Amino acid sequence: MSLSQARRNQLIIAGISSVLLSVLWAIGDLPRSMYYTMPFVIAALWIPAVCVHKQRDGGLIWTSFFGLLGIVVVSIVVRAVWLIGGE
């Protein structure tokens, strides 16, 4: 996959995910802390799309950073869905 294809794919994923999280944020009845967390999660979705050239380098530090960022985003989204579904 070329750099432009990877960037395009990540921009599409970040765009769709941002829209879905914004809808979840708007219609969900979340605790106050989650309302403060969601903007950071939405912003974190765009970091890999902006730094796609760093992912192509394949360095251990960048790979660890993007992996940890992905785990944090997924855990916060799962927690938000869990809180909304539990009510």
N, CA, C and O atoms as CSV, one atom per row, in Angstrom:
chain,resi,resn,atom,element,x,y,z
A,1,MET,N,N,0.846,-1.159,0.000
A,1,MET,CA,C,0.000,0.000,0.000
A,1,MET,C,C,0.902,1.237,0.000
A,1,MET,O,O,1.828,1.342,0.805
A,2,SER,N,N,0.626,2.148,-0.892
A,2,SER,CA,C,1.447,3.352,-0.980
A,2,SER,C,C,1.068,4.341,0.117
A,2,SER,O,O,0.054,4.184,0.799
A,3,LEU,N,N,1.900,5.352,0.269
A,3,LEU,CA,C,1.678,6.348,1.311
A,3,LEU,C,C,0.364,7.100,1.086
A,3,LEU,O,O,-0.356,7.380,2.045
A,4,SER,N,N,0.048,7.425,-0.152
A,4,SER,CA,C,-1.192,8.158,-0.420
A,4,SER,C,C,-2.425,7.301,-0.143
A,4,SER,O,O,-3.434,7.811,0.343
A,5,GLN,N,N,-2.354,6.006,-0.446
A,5,GLN,CA,C,-3.472,5.112,-0.143
A,5,GLN,C,C,-3.654,4.952,1.361
A,5,GLN,O,O,-4.781,4.943,1.854
A,6,ALA,N,N,-2.556,4.826,2.084
A,6,ALA,CA,C,-2.633,4.694,3.540
A,6,ALA,C,C,-3.211,5.963,4.152
A,6,ALA,O,O,-4.053,5.893,5.048
A,7,ARG,N,N,-2.766,7.121,3.678
A,7,ARG,CA,C,-3.293,8.389,4.203
A,7,ARG,C,C,-4.772,8.523,3.885
A,7,ARG,O,O,-5.546,8.948,4.742
A,8,ARG,N,N,-5.181,8.170,2.673
A,8,ARG,CA,C,-6.590,8.254,2.284
A,8,ARG,C,C,-7.442,7.343,3.163
A,8,ARG,O,O,-8.495,7.754,3.650
A,9,ASN,N,N,-6.989,6.115,3.365
A,9,ASN,CA,C,-7.735,5.178,4.203
A,9,ASN,C,C,-7.856,5.684,5.641
A,9,ASN,O,O,-8.927,5.597,6.242
A,10,GLN,N,N,-6.780,6.204,6.184
A,10,GLN,CA,C,-6.830,6.686,7.557
A,10,GLN,C,C,-7.687,7.940,7.682
A,10,GLN,O,O,-8.347,8.132,8.703
A,11,LEU,N,N,-7.688,8.788,6.674
A,11,LEU,CA,C,-8.561,9.961,6.707
A,11,LEU,C,C,-10.030,9.558,6.640
A,11,LEU,O,O,-10.868,10.153,7.318
A,12,ILE,N,N,-10.347,8.556,5.833
A,12,ILE,CA,C,-11.724,8.058,5.751
A,12,ILE,C,C,-12.152,7.468,7.094
A,12,ILE,O,O,-13.241,7.761,7.587
A,13,ILE,N,N,-11.294,6.638,7.679
A,13,ILE,CA,C,-11.601,6.025,8.974
A,13,ILE,C,C,-11.757,7.099,10.056
A,13,ILE,O,O,-12.691,7.042,10.856
A,14,ALA,N,N,-10.854,8.068,10.082
A,14,ALA,CA,C,-10.932,9.135,11.087
A,14,ALA,C,C,-12.193,9.971,10.891
A,14,ALA,O,O,-12.832,10.354,11.871
A,15,GLY,N,N,-12.559,10.258,9.656
A,15,GLY,CA,C,-13.754,11.053,9.384
A,15,GLY,C,C,-15.026,10.350,9.808
A,15,GLY,O,O,-15.868,10.934,10.490
A,16,ILE,N,N,-15.165,9.103,9.407
A,16,ILE,CA,C,-16.366,8.332,9.774
A,16,ILE,C,C,-16.432,8.128,11.285
A,16,ILE,O,O,-17.497,8.279,11.884
A,17,SER,N,N,-15.313,7.791,11.898
A,17,SER,CA,C,-15.284,7.578,13.348
A,17,SER,C,C,-15.601,8.862,14.104
A,17,SER,O,O,-16.287,8.825,15.126
A,18,SER,N,N,-15.113,9.989,13.616
A,18,SER,CA,C,-15.399,11.260,14.273
A,18,SER,C,C,-16.881,11.596,14.224
A,18,SER,O,O,-17.447,12.071,15.209
A,19,VAL,N,N,-17.504,11.352,13.091
A,19,VAL,CA,C,-18.938,11.600,12.969
A,19,VAL,C,C,-19.713,10.693,13.918
A,19,VAL,O,O,-20.605,11.156,14.628
A,20,LEU,N,N,-19.378,9.405,13.935
A,20,LEU,CA,C,-20.074,8.472,14.809
A,20,LEU,C,C,-19.873,8.808,16.288
A,20,LEU,O,O,-20.821,8.741,17.071
A,21,LEU,N,N,-18.651,9.169,16.676
A,21,LEU,CA,C,-18.404,9.540,18.069
A,21,LEU,C,C,-19.101,10.853,18.433
A,21,LEU,O,O,-19.554,11.021,19.565
A,22,SER,N,N,-19.186,11.771,17.490
A,22,SER,CA,C,-19.904,13.021,17.758
A,22,SER,C,C,-21.383,12.758,17.992
A,22,SER,O,O,-21.993,13.369,18.870
A,23,VAL,N,N,-21.961,11.853,17.214
A,23,VAL,CA,C,-23.360,11.487,17.417
A,23,VAL,C,C,-23.528,10.807,18.775
A,23,VAL,O,O,-24.464,11.114,19.513
A,24,LEU,N,N,-22.625,9.886,19.103
A,24,LEU,CA,C,-22.667,9.217,20.405
A,24,LEU,C,C,-22.548,10.225,21.538
A,24,LEU,O,O,-23.235,10.116,22.553
A,25,TRP,N,N,-21.678,11.199,21.360
A,25,TRP,CA,C,-21.453,12.234,22.354
A,25,TRP,C,C,-22.689,13.118,22.503
A,25,TRP,O,O,-23.034,13.527,23.612
A,26,ALA,N,N,-23.357,13.412,21.384
A,26,ALA,CA,C,-24.506,14.314,21.413
A,26,ALA,C,C,-25.759,13.647,21.992
A,26,ALA,O,O,-26.493,14.271,22.759
A,27,ILE,N,N,-26.006,12.386,21.629
A,27,ILE,CA,C,-27.265,11.758,22.057
A,27,ILE,C,C,-27.098,10.872,23.285
A,27,ILE,O,O,-28.089,10.466,23.892
A,28,GLY,N,N,-25.870,10.571,23.654
A,28,GLY,CA,C,-25.649,9.686,24.794
A,28,GLY,C,C,-25.761,10.428,26.111
A,28,GLY,O,O,-25.450,11.615,26.207
A,29,ASP,N,N,-26.204,9.717,27.105
A,29,ASP,CA,C,-26.281,10.268,28.448
A,29,ASP,C,C,-25.049,9.785,29.211
A,29,ASP,O,O,-25.096,8.788,29.932
A,30,LEU,N,N,-23.959,10.507,29.039
A,30,LEU,CA,C,-22.675,10.100,29.605
A,30,LEU,C,C,-22.389,10.838,30.903
A,30,LEU,O,O,-22.915,11.929,31.125
A,31,PRO,N,N,-21.558,10.253,31.765
A,31,PRO,CA,C,-21.108,10.993,32.951
A,31,PRO,C,C,-20.289,12.220,32.527
A,31,PRO,O,O,-19.777,12.286,31.410
A,32,ARG,N,N,-20.183,13.161,33.420
A,32,ARG,CA,C,-19.499,14.422,33.120
A,32,ARG,C,C,-18.058,14.202,32.647
A,32,ARG,O,O,-17.597,14.899,31.743
A,33,SER,N,N,-17.352,13.259,33.232
A,33,SER,CA,C,-15.965,13.022,32.846
A,33,SER,C,C,-15.845,12.552,31.393
A,33,SER,O,O,-14.878,12.881,30.707
A,34,MET,N,N,-16.828,11.786,30.933
A,34,MET,CA,C,-16.786,11.310,29.549
A,34,MET,C,C,-17.034,12.450,28.565
A,34,MET,O,O,-16.519,12.421,27.448
A,35,TYR,N,N,-17.807,13.440,28.960
A,35,TYR,CA,C,-18.021,14.595,28.084
A,35,TYR,C,C,-16.728,15.378,27.886
A,35,TYR,O,O,-16.519,15.971,26.828
A,36,TYR,N,N,-15.867,15.383,28.887
A,36,TYR,CA,C,-14.572,16.043,28.747
A,36,TYR,C,C,-13.563,15.181,28.008
A,36,TYR,O,O,-12.617,15.707,27.421
A,37,THR,N,N,-13.745,13.878,28.026
A,37,THR,CA,C,-12.813,12.952,27.393
A,37,THR,C,C,-13.046,12.828,25.892
A,37,THR,O,O,-12.091,12.671,25.131
A,38,MET,N,N,-14.293,12.895,25.462
A,38,MET,CA,C,-14.623,12.648,24.050
A,38,MET,C,C,-13.925,13.591,23.067
A,38,MET,O,O,-13.521,13.118,22.004
A,39,PRO,N,N,-13.753,14.885,23.339
A,39,PRO,CA,C,-13.013,15.712,22.371
A,39,PRO,C,C,-11.582,15.241,22.155
A,39,PRO,O,O,-11.063,15.307,21.041
A,40,PHE,N,N,-10.942,14.763,23.226
A,40,PHE,CA,C,-9.575,14.255,23.098
A,40,PHE,C,C,-9.539,12.959,22.295
A,40,PHE,O,O,-8.595,12.717,21.544
A,41,VAL,N,N,-10.561,12.131,22.451
A,41,VAL,CA,C,-10.639,10.887,21.683
A,41,VAL,C,C,-10.829,11.203,20.200
A,41,VAL,O,O,-10.186,10.596,19.343
A,42,ILE,N,N,-11.703,12.146,19.907
A,42,ILE,CA,C,-11.930,12.524,18.508
A,42,ILE,C,C,-10.661,13.118,17.906
A,42,ILE,O,O,-10.327,12.821,16.760
A,43,ALA,N,N,-9.958,13.944,18.655
A,43,ALA,CA,C,-8.690,14.507,18.166
A,43,ALA,C,C,-7.641,13.418,17.989
A,43,ALA,O,O,-6.843,13.475,17.053
A,44,ALA,N,N,-7.631,12.422,18.882
A,44,ALA,CA,C,-6.651,11.334,18.795
A,44,ALA,C,C,-6.864,10.475,17.556
A,44,ALA,O,O,-5.924,9.846,17.071
A,45,LEU,N,N,-8.086,10.443,17.041
A,45,LEU,CA,C,-8.338,9.678,15.821
A,45,LEU,C,C,-7.613,10.272,14.615
A,45,LEU,O,O,-7.290,9.552,13.671
A,46,TRP,N,N,-7.359,11.567,14.641
A,46,TRP,CA,C,-6.734,12.243,13.508
A,46,TRP,C,C,-5.213,12.204,13.557
A,46,TRP,O,O,-4.562,12.494,12.554
A,47,ILE,N,N,-4.632,11.851,14.702
A,47,ILE,CA,C,-3.165,11.815,14.820
A,47,ILE,C,C,-2.536,10.801,13.866
A,47,ILE,O,O,-1.579,11.157,13.178
A,48,PRO,N,N,-3.023,9.543,13.786
A,48,PRO,CA,C,-2.413,8.611,12.826
A,48,PRO,C,C,-2.577,9.059,11.375
A,48,PRO,O,O,-1.696,8.812,10.552
A,49,ALA,N,N,-3.687,9.709,11.053
A,49,ALA,CA,C,-3.886,10.169,9.674
A,49,ALA,C,C,-2.916,11.289,9.319
A,49,ALA,O,O,-2.460,11.383,8.180
A,50,VAL,N,N,-2.604,12.132,10.289
A,50,VAL,CA,C,-1.663,13.228,10.054
A,50,VAL,C,C,-0.223,12.715,10.034
A,50,VAL,O,O,0.607,13.225,9.281
A,51,CYS,N,N,0.072,11.725,10.846
A,51,CYS,CA,C,1.440,11.201,10.976
A,51,CYS,C,C,1.637,9.880,10.239
A,51,CYS,O,O,2.401,9.028,10.695
A,52,VAL,N,N,0.967,9.699,9.118
A,52,VAL,CA,C,1.061,8.424,8.396
A,52,VAL,C,C,2.491,8.165,7.913
A,52,VAL,O,O,2.901,7.009,7.804
A,53,HIS,N,N,3.248,9.216,7.625
A,53,HIS,CA,C,4.635,9.022,7.189
A,53,HIS,C,C,5.504,8.444,8.300
A,53,HIS,O,O,6.474,7.741,8.017
A,54,LYS,N,N,5.174,8.726,9.557
A,54,LYS,CA,C,5.915,8.142,10.681
A,54,LYS,C,C,5.612,6.651,10.820
A,54,LYS,O,O,6.476,5.871,11.220
A,55,GLN,N,N,4.382,6.262,10.487
A,55,GLN,CA,C,4.024,4.844,10.547
A,55,GLN,C,C,4.788,4.054,9.506
A,55,GLN,O,O,5.139,2.896,9.737
A,56,ARG,N,N,5.047,4.658,8.377
A,56,ARG,CA,C,5.764,3.969,7.307
A,56,ARG,C,C,7.228,3.744,7.666
A,56,ARG,O,O,7.860,2.817,7.160
A,57,ASP,N,N,7.776,4.606,8.552
A,57,ASP,CA,C,9.169,4.435,8.967
A,57,ASP,C,C,9.370,3.128,9.703
A,57,ASP,O,O,10.426,2.506,9.589
A,58,GLY,N,N,8.361,2.700,10.465
A,58,GLY,CA,C,8.413,1.412,11.148
A,58,GLY,C,C,9.268,1.392,12.399
A,58,GLY,O,O,9.673,0.319,12.847
A,59,GLY,N,N,9.552,2.548,12.972
A,59,GLY,CA,C,10.341,2.599,14.199
A,59,GLY,C,C,9.565,2.035,15.382
A,59,GLY,O,O,8.340,2.141,15.436
A,60,LEU,N,N,10.272,1.442,16.316
A,60,LEU,CA,C,9.646,0.825,17.481
A,60,LEU,C,C,8.912,1.857,18.336
A,60,LEU,O,O,7.829,1.576,18.849
A,61,ILE,N,N,9.483,3.029,18.493
A,61,ILE,CA,C,8.853,4.065,19.318
A,61,ILE,C,C,7.543,4.522,18.701
A,61,ILE,O,O,6.540,4.641,19.404
A,62,TRP,N,N,7.532,4.782,17.387
A,62,TRP,CA,C,6.302,5.238,16.733
A,62,TRP,C,C,5.259,4.137,16.698
A,62,TRP,O,O,4.070,4.398,16.881
A,63,THR,N,N,5.691,2.920,16.466
A,63,THR,CA,C,4.751,1.800,16.453
A,63,THR,C,C,4.121,1.623,17.835
A,63,THR,O,O,2.918,1.385,17.943
A,64,SER,N,N,4.917,1.738,18.876
A,64,SER,CA,C,4.400,1.636,20.243
A,64,SER,C,C,3.437,2.773,20.558
A,64,SER,O,O,2.397,2.565,21.183
A,65,PHE,N,N,3.794,3.983,20.118
A,65,PHE,CA,C,2.940,5.148,20.355
A,65,PHE,C,C,1.580,4.977,19.696
A,65,PHE,O,O,0.552,5.196,20.337
A,66,PHE,N,N,1.559,4.587,18.424
A,66,PHE,CA,C,0.287,4.434,17.714
A,66,PHE,C,C,-0.516,3.255,18.264
A,66,PHE,O,O,-1.745,3.316,18.314
A,67,GLY,N,N,0.154,2.197,18.670
A,67,GLY,CA,C,-0.545,1.066,19.277
A,67,GLY,C,C,-1.177,1.443,20.608
A,67,GLY,O,O,-2.330,1.100,20.869
A,68,LEU,N,N,-0.426,2.148,21.454
A,68,LEU,CA,C,-0.954,2.601,22.737
A,68,LEU,C,C,-2.096,3.595,22.545
A,68,LEU,O,O,-3.092,3.544,23.267
A,69,LEU,N,N,-1.957,4.489,21.586
A,69,LEU,CA,C,-3.018,5.450,21.284
A,69,LEU,C,C,-4.290,4.733,20.841
A,69,LEU,O,O,-5.387,5.115,21.250
A,70,GLY,N,N,-4.159,3.716,20.024
A,70,GLY,CA,C,-5.310,2.931,19.582
A,70,GLY,C,C,-5.989,2.211,20.727
A,70,GLY,O,O,-7.217,2.173,20.797
A,71,ILE,N,N,-5.203,1.638,21.624
A,71,ILE,CA,C,-5.772,0.939,22.778
A,71,ILE,C,C,-6.533,1.913,23.678
A,71,ILE,O,O,-7.613,1.582,24.168
A,72,VAL,N,N,-5.989,3.101,23.899
A,72,VAL,CA,C,-6.652,4.102,24.739
A,72,VAL,C,C,-7.971,4.541,24.107
A,72,VAL,O,O,-8.988,4.630,24.795
A,73,VAL,N,N,-7.961,4.814,22.809
A,73,VAL,CA,C,-9.181,5.250,22.117
A,73,VAL,C,C,-10.246,4.166,22.179
A,73,VAL,O,O,-11.403,4.451,22.489
A,74,VAL,N,N,-9.870,2.935,21.889
A,74,VAL,CA,C,-10.841,1.842,21.919
A,74,VAL,C,C,-11.396,1.642,23.327
A,74,VAL,O,O,-12.596,1.418,23.485
A,75,SER,N,N,-10.552,1.718,24.346
A,75,SER,CA,C,-11.040,1.512,25.714
A,75,SER,C,C,-12.008,2.610,26.142
A,75,SER,O,O,-12.984,2.322,26.834
A,76,ILE,N,N,-11.767,3.845,25.754
A,76,ILE,CA,C,-12.672,4.937,26.112
A,76,ILE,C,C,-13.996,4.800,25.378
A,76,ILE,O,O,-15.055,5.030,25.961
A,77,VAL,N,N,-13.946,4.429,24.103
A,77,VAL,CA,C,-15.187,4.250,23.344
A,77,VAL,C,C,-15.998,3.089,23.914
A,77,VAL,O,O,-17.216,3.202,24.053
A,78,VAL,N,N,-15.349,1.987,24.242
A,78,VAL,CA,C,-16.056,0.842,24.841
A,78,VAL,C,C,-16.673,1.247,26.168
A,78,VAL,O,O,-17.808,0.868,26.456
A,79,ARG,N,N,-15.957,2.006,26.978
A,79,ARG,CA,C,-16.496,2.472,28.265
A,79,ARG,C,C,-17.712,3.374,28.051
A,79,ARG,O,O,-18.698,3.253,28.778
A,80,ALA,N,N,-17.661,4.276,27.068
A,80,ALA,CA,C,-18.802,5.152,26.797
A,80,ALA,C,C,-20.015,4.357,26.355
A,80,ALA,O,O,-21.130,4.615,26.808
A,81,VAL,N,N,-19.806,3.394,25.475
A,81,VAL,CA,C,-20.920,2.559,25.022
A,81,VAL,C,C,-21.469,1.736,26.178
A,81,VAL,O,O,-22.683,1.574,26.297
A,82,TRP,N,N,-20.601,1.218,27.023
A,82,TRP,CA,C,-21.008,0.438,28.191
A,82,TRP,C,C,-21.885,1.298,29.130
A,82,TRP,O,O,-22.916,0.838,29.621
A,83,LEU,N,N,-21.463,2.530,29.363
A,83,LEU,CA,C,-22.222,3.419,30.243
A,83,LEU,C,C,-23.584,3.766,29.658
A,83,LEU,O,O,-24.576,3.823,30.384
A,84,ILE,N,N,-23.636,3.996,28.360
A,84,ILE,CA,C,-24.920,4.320,27.724
A,84,ILE,C,C,-25.821,3.103,27.729
A,84,ILE,O,O,-27.016,3.227,27.998
A,85,GLY,N,N,-25.281,1.934,27.441
A,85,GLY,CA,C,-26.077,0.717,27.403
A,85,GLY,C,C,-26.544,0.251,28.771
A,85,GLY,O,O,-27.547,-0.456,28.872
A,86,GLY,N,N,-25.844,0.629,29.810
A,86,GLY,CA,C,-26.199,0.179,31.157
A,86,GLY,C,C,-27.341,0.964,31.789
A,86,GLY,O,O,-27.833,0.598,32.856
A,87,GLU,N,N,-27.758,2.025,31.142
A,87,GLU,CA,C,-28.816,2.845,31.741
A,87,GLU,C,C,-30.186,2.391,31.343
A,87,GLU,O,O,-31.180,2.981,31.767
